Amino acid sequence: MDLALLRTFVAVHRAGSFTRAASLLGLSQPAVTSQIRTLERQLGRPLFLRQARGVTPTTVGDELAHKAAPHLDALVEIAEAGLENDSSSRTLHLAGPPEFTAERALPALTGITREDGRPFALRTSFGNAEQTLEGLAAGHHDLAIGTARPRGSLLTSTPLCDEEHVLVATPDWAKRADVEKLRDTGASALEHVPVVEVHESLPFVTRYWASVFDARPAAPATVVAPDLRAVLACTIAGAGLAVLPRYLCAEALERGAVVALHDPAVPPLRTYFLVARTGTLAMPHIAQAHEELLRAATAWN
């Protein structure tokens, strides 16, 4: 059986789509379709059920993928191991949210070197969870960091760390909001405090309000800045309250530039995942970065 046909089959099985598999393989969609039809003729059984959006594997397709995929991944690992002497020229492409990537992921990766002592080549892209996973699936990135666990078998994810969210404002706003009253009356004590957020939909404040106060925020955003670092800067300048990751505002809390308005018994958490395309962790430069990020995350947690 032609290994190229099996490689295309596994790519389609993991991607759930001829179009996405074609993008990953660098082939045209008609070429992928033709290869799958050839394999189906050789086996005498259908491997996929064609649907309006993508394909679903048949029982035979699932069985073949279960048997073939590990061996194909092993062949990739062997091939990559043979290129280790040239691995210093390999560049890692990392994608993730701008704040977390800049403040945590990049510092963890920029200090590592390859076996020959040369710098680790690194390129980054910023985006939200949906954008980074789409880019990873399409082959534009090697690793992605996001807050959504991907579905399907094309991508494989590992929990990286949990991020605690803190409700903060300047000491002046804390006095005006009467934090002691907040403990008794809940979110209503904050209705007159302006809100600083990353989007008009108030994603961070809404999540905090629902988790801690079992309510929805009453006030719209006064300042919207699509970067949590800008949100922190505006909050320190007195623009209002914000919900921020503790790692991002820890230094400002320590020096008193902002204070925590509330200390819930169970603070809201958000989990980050480290995601790769299935099979690519056999590549040395991707495996090295993956391992380094997981190691660094033990301190973040």
Secondary structure, 3 states (H helix, E strand, C coil): CCHHHHHHHHHHHHHCCHHHHHHHHCCCHHHHHHHHHHHHHHHCCCCEEECCCCEEECHHHHHHHHHHHHHHHHHHHHHHHCCHHHHHHCEEEEEECHHHHHHHHHHHHHCCECCCCCECEEEEEECCHHHHHHHHHCCCCCEEEECCCCCCCCEEEEEEEEEEEEEEECHHHHHHHCHHHHHHHHHHHHCCCCEEECCCCCHHHHHHHHHHHCCCCCCCEEEECCCHHHHHHHHHCCCCEEEEEHHHHHHHHHCCCCEECCCCCCCCEEEEEEEEECCHHHCHHHHHHHHHHHHHHHHHC
